[in-house]
Amino acid sequence: MKFVILDVYPSKKHRLIKDTAGGYGTGNDFGNSFFSKLLNLYVDNNIGMPAIEIMIISSILKEKHEVHYTRDATDKEIKNCDYIILPSSIIAHETEVETLSKLENNKIFVTGIFATTMRDKYLTKNSIVVKNEADTFFFNLNKSDKINKNFLDKIFLDPDLMNDFYSPVSLDDFPFPDWGSYSKIYPLRNNFFNLKEKIAIPILGTRGCPYSCFFYCTYPLQQGRKVRARSVDNIIDEIKFWKKKLGTSKFVFRDPVFSINRKHTIDFCNKVIEQKLDISFMVETHLNNLDDEMIGLLSKAGLELVYVGVESSSHVVLKDMQRFTVEHDKQYKVIKKCEDAGIKVKTMFIIGNPEDTEDTIIQSIEYSKYLPSLYSQFSVFTPYPGTPVYNDYKDLITEKKLENFNQYNLTFKHNNLTEKRISELKSKAYFKFYFNFKKVFQILNYFFQSKYGF
Ligand code: SF4
């Protein structure tokens, strides 16, 4: 059989990625000022990847079938395929639904957690939604003797037949994502660290996050609150595989909270060091998971960039978000230790939180400049459909288009701030953080060191 993965995106002048925000996706729209537009362009040209899940599905199906990946809804392969798989997201929602409505002659599996949440919006007379982690469904289906046209056509008549294929799968059992084929056609890049390497391989060590901020976050929706880890040996095997196959030693870990399992992380670092894998990688984690021992070990293993959530400098705002965090002086010390150990830090702030005022946002911007991190990110609080917090906001939503729920726009009526003011404050945050002589010098210095080693 022949499957076409049709991964559609709206046309935008900023970066769109479906893998982030727990599979809902994000779009880095830094604002409308001249400086923000330059940043939009820069980031769009320097970061690119599809959802890992869809690339795992591609590898699963390729064991027995033909699979073609495209972002073009007019791709000629669509006419000749047996089934289409369409990955869903919030950031491309209207485009995906419009594409579905035009695919009258194909049977379509819609995947991704956003379609699970908004199932009705993705159902047409010839589409079905694969719920939750769709790689699990295709793995079980592919292992059965039922993956044939006769049975799949029956599924479209009776979707309850799908229920036999959702039983949990060990993450070690999945094949490695199909990056080999993807990277021949589309760039797989992250030019914010290790500029010597062109290809940055997205890699997953764990799924799931148990932290208290789940009430506004989409990751636990997608992956659950229980942490599931791949074995360290399986992750190491994947690293060796891509080093050999694509000649790259640059890896982007997509775990919601890398180093959440201390023993697993120590074991991973020790094996990378012992086996002299000579890699560089980036992760996202919680500051509380970084102590002196962990920072030293991660640095030795090749950690070059770490994203940490700070969210706000205001305790009132953080308490309201149920965001557990560490005290300001500890945040400073941990970030400084990372930077001193050669690990670049990107702090992540959220503005437009329910309790934010103009003053708390200005304080957060100043605090971002005080912290010794190389990079900083300022997104906007977003009550996502499907998350527990959405119930409190559903009557306050002002944004009509779901594609604009990209984590960079105010989508609801805020008590203290207008949409326009949030947009201005977002642009101001980026301008103040990045547009100063010291920061430009630090970044250029890092880029030269990273590319040329001096
Ligand atoms: S730490 Fe909080 S924000 Fe981060 S993935 Fe977990 S629940 Fe989401």
Boltz pocket constraint, residues with backbone or C-beta under 6 A from the ligand:
constraints:
  - pocket:
      binder: B
      contacts: [[A, 209], [A, 210], [A, 211], [A, 212], [A, 213], [A, 214], [A, 217], [A, 218], [A, 219], [A, 220], [A, 256], [A, 257], [A, 286]]
      max_distance: 6.0
